Amino acid sequence: GGVERNYNRKRKSFDIDNLHIVSVSKWLNSIVDESYLSKRDKHIIYNGVDIDIFRPNGNIKKDIGLGDKKILLGVATTWNDSKGLTDYYKLSEILSEEYQIVLIGVTRNQIQKLPKGIIGIERTNNINELVQYYSAADVVMNLSYAETFGLTTVEGFACGTPSIVYDTTASPELITENTGIVVPLGDILAVKDAVEEICRKGKEHYSQFCRERALLHFNKEDKFKEYIELYKKVLKQ
């Protein structure tokens, strides 16, 4: 049928002698390993962030009227259940008053439906505003059910903010003991415990480790160099 024909055409189009496949995470690389491309030259180059723009930057909690709340920040270009939207709803119901969930990237329509425990902000094209939110947050939440990489976690690291992620796809490989907590997929009580643990230790316990991790593993300039080195190597062949 059509699907099979399509598959074979695609497969044939990948039949190139000097094909190199770059994955943006170990998890994605493992998926390539299970495909018909598994015998090809494979590389892992993480996505990078601009560490000069994404950096710890003051505290805007007071500016946004959240002076004494612990801010749990979620950022996405599109919010839906695969991004964990309903999990944030459930979380807001069981957290105490001292915590405030803030979601960036929700639509006007979604904002009207948010429970009262969640503040929604429409997508911002102002990168400095985004950096301020990352910096002001106590935790960057990434309750996504599938990530090929998990950029918001790393942008948070660059701003000195630890992260909580689900134990699925690429998310866990971004986190170390000193930069956040990995929790079982969909386990809202475990998320609550993780939030409380990070806030009990205090953001300052994590900040330096987060920033260092971003500098060491996720600096955009370093990633560009890795691609250039790969191109040079491929061209020599």
N, C-alpha and C positions, 0 to 999 in steps of 0.2 A: 504494500500500500504506500500512500504518500509519505507517511512518517518514516518508513524504512528507507524509501528512496532519498528523502531529505537527509537522513542520518548518513547514508553512504556518500552522498555528495559532500557533506561537511567533512566527513572523515577523509575523503580524497583530497579536499582542499588543504588539509593539514599535512599532506604528504610532501613535505619540503625537506631537502637534505639537512640544511643547517638551522633547524628550528630549536629555539631555546624558549622555555616557558618560565616566566617569573610569577611567583605567587607572593601575595602581600602578607601571608601568615603561614605558620607551620601547618595549621589546620587545613588551609586551602591547598597547600602542597600535598597533604595526605589524600585529599579528594582527587587531585590530578593523578596520584599514584594508583587510584582505583579505576582510572579511565584508560582508554586506548592510547593515551599520550604518556603512559607511565614509563615507557622505555626511552623517552626523549630527555634531552638535557634540561634539568630542572634547577631553579634557583629560588631563593627566598630573599626578597628585599622588602622590608617593612615600609609602610607609608610614613612620610615625615611631616613634621609641622614646622612652621616658621617660628623658631624659638626667640627671635627678637621681637616679634609681635605678641606671641603667646608667652607671657611672662607674668610673674606675680605683680599685682598692680593695685596697691591701695585696697580700700575696703568700701564698697558702695552700699553696704547693708543699710546704713542710715538714710542714704539718698532714696532708696526704694522702700523706705518705711518698714524695714525689717531689722531694726537695730539690735534686738537681743535674741532673735530667733536663730536656730541652727538651720542653715539653708541646704536643702537637698535638691540639687539641680539636675534636670534632664534636658538634653538638647537633641533635636532631630529635625531633618528637613521635612519629613512627613510622619505624623503620629498615627499609629494604628495598633491593633492588638499584637502584631509581630514585634513591634517596638516596646511591647509591655504596657500599653496605655492602661488597660484595665487593672494591671497589677499595681500601678501607681494609685489608682482609685482605692483598691483594697488596702494598700499601705497607709493611705491618708486616714482611713477609718480607725486604724489601731495605734497610730503614733500619738504621743502626748502633745500638748499645746506648744511645747518649746520648739517643735520642729515645723518647718515650712517647706512644702514641696513647691518648686518653681519649674514649670515646663516651658521651654522656648521652642517656637516653631509650630505651635498649634494654630489652627485656623480660627477665624472669628466665630464661626459656627461651633467649633469644638469648645471654645472658651465659654460660651453660654451654657454648655452642658457640664462643665467641670464641677465636681463637688466642692463645697465651700472650703475644704482643707487644701485646695490646690490653686496656686496662682498661675494663670496662663498668659504667655506673651507671644504675640505674633512673630513670625520669622523676622529676624533683624539682619539687614545687609550691612549694618555698621559693625565692623569687626572689633573695633575698640570697645563697643558696648558689650559685645559677647565676651571679650577678655575680662571686662569688669565683673560680669556675672560669674565667670569661672573662678576669678580671684576671690570674690566675696563668698562663694559657696564653701560649705564645710565638707561636703561630699559631692562628687559627680556620680550620679546614678546612671548605670547603663543596663536596664532590665530587658534588653533586647533578646529575642529568642533565636536570632541568627545574625551573625556579623562575620563578614569576610575579614575584617580587621578590627574596627572599633575606635574610630578617630576621636570621638568625644572624650573617651577615657584618656587618650594621649594628650589632647589639647588641655584637658584638666591638669594632667601631670605637669605640663610645661608652665602652668599657672600656679603650681605648688599645691594642687588639691588632690587628695586620695580618691579612689573610685571603688564602687561596689558593682560587681558584674555577676551574671549567671554563668554556671559551669557548663557552657555550651559553645560550640563552634570556636571562633578565634579568640573570644573574650578572655578566657582564663590565662592565656599565655602572655598577656600584657601586664598582668598583676604579679607583684612580689609581696612578700610578707609585710614589707615596710611601705608599700604604696597602695594597699587596699585589701579588700576581702572578696573571695569568690564564694558564692552561695549556690545551693542546689536549685536547679531550674524550677521556677514557679513557686518556690517555698517562701511565702510572704512573711511568715514568722521568723525565718532565718534572716531575711532581709532586715526586718526590724531589729533583730539582735545585732546584726553587723553595723547598722546605723548607730545604735547605742554604744557599741564597742569603740567605733572610730571617734565618736563625739566624747566619749569618756576619756580616751587617751588624749584627745585634743588634736586639732589640725596641725599644730606646730610639731607634733611627734612625727608627722608624715612629710611635711612640706619639702624639706631639703632632699629627702630620698626621691620624692616625686619629680622635682625639678632635675635632679641628677640623672634620673632614669630617662627623662625626655632628652636631655643633652647627649647622653651616651648612646641611646638606641634609636631615637626617633627624630634626629635633627635632619631637616629637609636637605640641607647642603650635603651632608654625608650620604644621604640616600641617592642624590643626583650623581655623586661621585661613583657610587656602586654601580649605577646604570651605565655610566660612561666607561668604567673599567670593563664591564660585561660586553659592551659594544666593541671595545678595542680587541678583546679576546676573540669575539666571534668573527670580526673582520680579519684577524690574523689567520683564522682557519680557512 
